[in-house]
Every structure is written in structure tokens, then in C-alpha cells.
Amino acid sequence: MSYARPDALVSTEWLAAHLHAPDVRVVDGSFYLPAQNRDAKAEYAEQHIPGAVFFDIDEIADSNNPLPHMMPSPEKFSSRVRRLGLGDGVRIVVYDGSPMMGACRVWWMFRAFGHKDIAVLDGGLPKWVREGRPVTDDATVPRERHFTARLDSTLIRDVDQVKRLLDTKTEHVVDARATPRFRGEAPEPRPGLRLGHMPGALNLPYGDLVDPQTGTMLPQDALKKRLAAAGIEPTKKVTASCGSGVSACVVALGLYLTGAKEAAIYDGSWAEWGSRQDTPIVTGA
């Protein structure tokens, strides 16, 4: 499938052909919300692509921040991914079981820390399994590899920066939550959060960028149509937000594939914005 920047996505066929290549590393980045009642780490132990290591979004995070899975320091990120054998000079392919959501967060984290040679497995583990490709419960024993973390501050936003963006309108702020949550008509999965959205934010549910039948990213023309329908101008940079900074990364991947400016992620997302009293909120369309 043709994209303006095809390097961010690989097919199951490509991974099957390169699974044992010496410069390829495979990562299971599965992540599920508490309401889904799924244990990503336990599922990885039961079944994963041969050679894959498990990237725990909740553990490779800022443990001193009460918000969920916030970005860790460069030092902690380097330490954790080195132990997983993920380092300089390797091509990383990340997948998940959703598909796409957790994998896109891992993709964005590596890019934010300066490792650009990383791609998402299109369709993830569900497509891989449907095609009868190999899986295993054998433990992967990685060989430690040096990783150099250099944070790209253009790819991450904090709450004060997002407030300024909403005031100045210098970037689109795009909310990837489902439309009923965006409008304040459905409850948040995390208790105690106010309902609604940031004034001036656009709504593009992340699932609208994924084919519901195959779990793969939509073709480029379809992605562009969905982006345009949400009011996103192709020449304007986007800061993407969601519930906790995970599904927003699907929007970031969709923008990247179409050749748009590389999106930033509001890491605190609604888990932060909806819990504060100094952040403006509106409801409705």
C-alpha cells in the first residue's frame, strides 16, 4: 500500500520474511484499558511472535507522576529498552493485540527519544494469527544493546503548552476519543474526570483511521479524507490528545503516513485535563 512516508508501517508478509534478520527486533506493545479486563503481559507470556520482547507502557513510564503511563526520563527509557535488546542500529517492529493502539504509542515514544527506525506491524497480532503465522510461548532472552536517548521536544506537549495552543490556534488540537466522550455524552473510563472537551479542539476518533474488518490502517486517500472531514489542514501541525496519551498516537501515525507535519502528543491528555479545575471544558458538538 502506497503512503507518502511508508517507513512507519510494515506488512505481516514483510515481517515474516525478515523475522530472523540480524538487524530486526520485534516488540509486543499491547495495552488495554482496565475496563477491557485483559492482561497484556499475561497474554504475551501465553502467545507472542517468535523473538518478540514485551514493552510495558505502564512500567516504562514516569513512576513519580500520578497520571497514567507518562513519558519517562531519557535515562529511564534508555535503561529499560537496553535490557530489551532495543538499541542503536536496529530496525524495530512493534505490534499489539488491539490492534494498532499500544503499538502506535511505542512507535511514538521511540521517535520522541530519537530512534526513527521503527515501524508498526499493520494489523498487529490479530492479523498475524489469522494468517496462520508462527507464535510461541517461549521466553525471549534479549542481548543488551546500547540506546542513545535524545528527546525531541517538538513531539510532546504539556498542559500549559496546550492551553497556549488553544488560545493562539497556531496548531490544531485534535482529540482522538470516541465522539460521545468528546461531546460529554458518555462517561470516561477513569472515574472522577469531568466530561466534555477542550474548547476549540477537533474530534477525530482514532478508530476512524483503522479498517474495522482487517485492523489495518486505511489507505492514504481514505486517511486524507478522514483528516479533512475532521477539519485538519494538511499544512498545519497537530497536537493530538485522547484519554491518556495512547490512542492519540494512532492519529499521529495516520498523519505521518500521509506526509503531514509530524504530530505532537499531549501526554497528560484527558486524564490530566479532565481532572483539573483550571482547564476550560465545553460539551456538545
N, C-alpha and C positions, 0 to 999 in steps of 0.2 A: 504494500500500500504506500502511495506516494505522499510524503509530507515535506514541508519546507525545511524542517530540521528532523530528519528520520533517525538521528543517532540516539534519541531518547527512548526508543521503543524497539524491542526485538520480538520476533515471532517464536512460537513453540518449535517450529521447524529449525529456525536458526539455532536456538539453544540446544536442541537435540544433536545438531551437527557439531556444536562447539563445546559440549558438556565437559569433555575431558581435555580441553585445550589448556596448556600450562599457564596462560595469562588471563583466564576467565575464572571469576569467583561467583558463586551463586548464593543468594541471600533470601531467606524467608522473612519477610517483614510484616507478617499478618498481625492485624489489630482489630479488636472488636469492642463495641460499646458494652457496658455492663448489662444493659437490657437484653443483649443478644444471647447471654448465657453460654458463651463459648470461651474456651481457654486456649488461646493461640499457642502458648508454649507446649501444652499437653498434646495438642493436635500435631504440632511439629514433631514431637517425640514419636508419635504413632505413625506419621507418614510425611515424608518430605522428598523433594527432588534429590537424587544422589549427590553428595558433596556439599549440599547447602548447609549454611550456618544460620542460626536464629538471631535476628536483630530485635531486641526487646525495646520497643519505643518507650515504655514506661520506666525502664531501668537506665537506658542511655539518655538520661534527662537530668534536668537541674533538680536534685533531690531536696534542695533548700527552698524551693519555690512551692507554695501550696497549690498552685494551678497545675492541672494535669499535663504530664509529658512536655514540659517546656524545654527549649533548647539548652543543652549542657554547655559548659565552658569548652573552649577548644582543647584544653588539656584533658578533660574527662572524655571527650569524644575520641581524641587520639588514642588514649589508653584503652578504651573499650574496643574500638574497631581493630586495633593492632592485635589484640588477643583473638579476634575472629579471623585473622589472616587477611584482613582487608587493608591494603596499603597502596603506596605509590606504585605506579607502573602496571596495575592490573585493571582489567575491564570487569566491572561489577554488573551483574544482572540480578534484579530484585523482583520477587513475586510475592503474592499473598493469596489468601483464601477467600477474599470478599467478592470478586477480585478488584484490584486496582487501588483501593483506598490507602491501606497501610503501605503498600509498595511505593505509592507516589510520595508519601511523607518521607520515607527513607531516601528516595531519589532526591528530593529537595534538600534534605539535611546534608547529604554528601556534597551536593552542589554548593550549598551555603558555606561549607567548610573547605571549598576549593577543589574537590575531586569531581571533575567534569566527565570522566569516562565511566558513566553509569547509565544503565538503561532499565526500563520496566518491561517485564515479560507481559506481552499483550494477551489478555485473557486470564493470566495468572494460573494458579494451581488447578482450579476447576477445569479449564480448557485442556491443560496438560493431562489430567486424569481422564477426561472424556475421550481423548485421543489414544488412550492405552499406553502412554509413555511411562517409563520406569519411575517408581517411587520406592522408598526404603524406610525402615525404622532404625537402620544402623546409625550409630553416633558418628558425627563428623568431628575429626580431631584436626583442627587447623594448625598451620605453622605460622607463628607470629611474624608479622611483616610491618615495617616502619610506615607510619602515616604522618604526613605533614598537614596540619590543620591551619588554614588561613581563612578566617571568617570574612565573607563578602557581605558587608553591612547593607548593600543595596537590595538584598534578598529577604530582609527581615524587618518588621516594623513593631514598635511598642505602642502602648495605648496613647501616649502623648503625640506621637507622630501621626497616628490615625486621626486623632482629633483635629490636628492641623490640616491633614489632607481633606477632611470633610468640610473644613472652613474654606480652604483655598481652592479646592477642586482641581488641584494640579495632577492628581491621579484618580482613576476610578477606584472606588472601594466596592468590591464585589463579594456578596455573601453567598456561600455555597450550600447553605442549609436548605432543606425542603421548604417549599413556598408556604405551607401552613405555619411553620415555625417562624419564618421570616415575617409573616403578617401578624404574628402574635395570636393565631387562632388555634395552635396546638401546643401542648406542654413541652418543655425542654426535658431531655433525658436526665439531666443533672438537676437535683432539687435545689430550690432556693434562688433560682435565676429569674429575673424579670423577663417578660415576654415582649417580643417585637423586634425591631431592627434599628440600626444607626440611621439617623436622618440623612438622606442623600445617597445611601448605599443602593447598589443594583443587586438584583437577585438572579443567580444562575445556579440552580441545584446541580451538584456535581454529577448526579446520576443521569442528567440530561446529556452528558458528554460520552456516555458509555452505551454500547449496543445492549439492550436488555436480553437479547437472545443468546449472544455469544460471550458477553462480558468483556469484549474488546473495545478499544477506543473507536469512536466514529471516524469515518474518512475525513480528510481535511476539509472538503467542501461542506460537509454536514457540520463539522465543528465551527467553521466560519459562520454558517447560518445561525447556529445556536448562540454564538458570541454576539453577533449583530442583533439578534432578536432581544437579547438582554440589555441592549443599549451600549455595548462595549465598542469603543472606537479603536480600530486596529493600530493606530499610531500613538495611543495614549497608554502609559504604563498602568498596570493594575496592582493593587494590594488586595489579596484575597483573604477572606475570613470565613469561619464556619463555626462549629460548636467548640472545638478545642484545638484547631490548627492542623487537623489531619486531612479531612476531605477537601479543604481548600487547596491542597496540593494537587488534586485531580484537575482543578481549574488551571493551576499553574502549568501542569503538563500539557493540557489542551492548548493553552496559549503558546507554549514553547513549540509544539509541533506545527502550528500554523505559521510560525515565523514572526509572531508578535513580540513586543518587548518582553523580556523575561520578568515574570511577576514576582512581587514580594509577598510574604506571608505575614499576616498579623498573628503572631504566635499565641497571644493570650486568647484571641477570638472571643466568642460569646461567653465562654467560661469566665473570662475576666470582665468584659464589657457589661454583661448582664448581672454581674454580682456587685457592681459598684453603684454608688449613689451620685457620683459626679460625671456620669456619662449619659448623654441625652439618648432617649429612646422614643420611637414612634411606632404606631401599629397601622395595620391596613396595607393596601397595595403599595 
